[in-house]
Amino acid sequence: MKRLTGHCSTGALGKALLLFICLLLFTIDGFATEIPIVDVKINNNDIHVRTSVKPDAKFIEDMNNGLSKELTFYIDLFRTWSIWPDEFVTGKKLIKILKSNPIKREYVAINIDGNMHIEKRFKNLESMLEWIMNITDIKITNIKELEPGDYFVRVTVDSRIRKLPPVIGYFLFFVPEKEFSVSKDSQKFEINKR
């Protein structure tokens, strides 16, 4: 029986490939968009949420190059159960549109909260990101409307790449629709406990 020498074994090649993929995945997460804080306060029987998003370098580079972005913030209240899955109670949806014109050095941000549209113009990207990426105080609901129990708030931020026509979206199902999607849960808190 002949023995092949001088060739790399498939086991060593597989291990090297697995190590490379693991290193690649862990380094990508270090520079990703994140939600650093989800702060919940109860004031005058209302639940208020404060949160922010820290964009990654690619997001900022795209904005400097003149690409428009659309961010969707979902701020959802959940009730926790010991045996059953967490129960969605209520939520808010905010849409934030960011446009940049590098030639004019002008940045436009549009904040859509239900029927309320606020449009602001900025001279620099940093001030626009400071205004659009921070939610300082948003009311979710009144605690008198809730049953006693443990609750938490989940903040999810999605950034869509672009809107594909529906037919193309069905055929190109492997093309991602979102540039990124991040979420973070607040600490659990008690409401109306006896």
Beta strands, then each sheet from edge to edge (+ up, - down):
strand 1: 34-43
strand 2: 46-54
strand 3: 69-79
strand 4: 87-101
strand 5: 106-113
strand 6: 116-122
strand 7: 134-142
strand 8: 149-160
strand 9: 178-185
strand 10: 189-191
sheet 1: 1+ 2- 7+
sheet 2: 6+ 5- 4+ 3- 8+ 9-
sheet 3: 6+ 5- 4+ 3- 8+ 10-
end
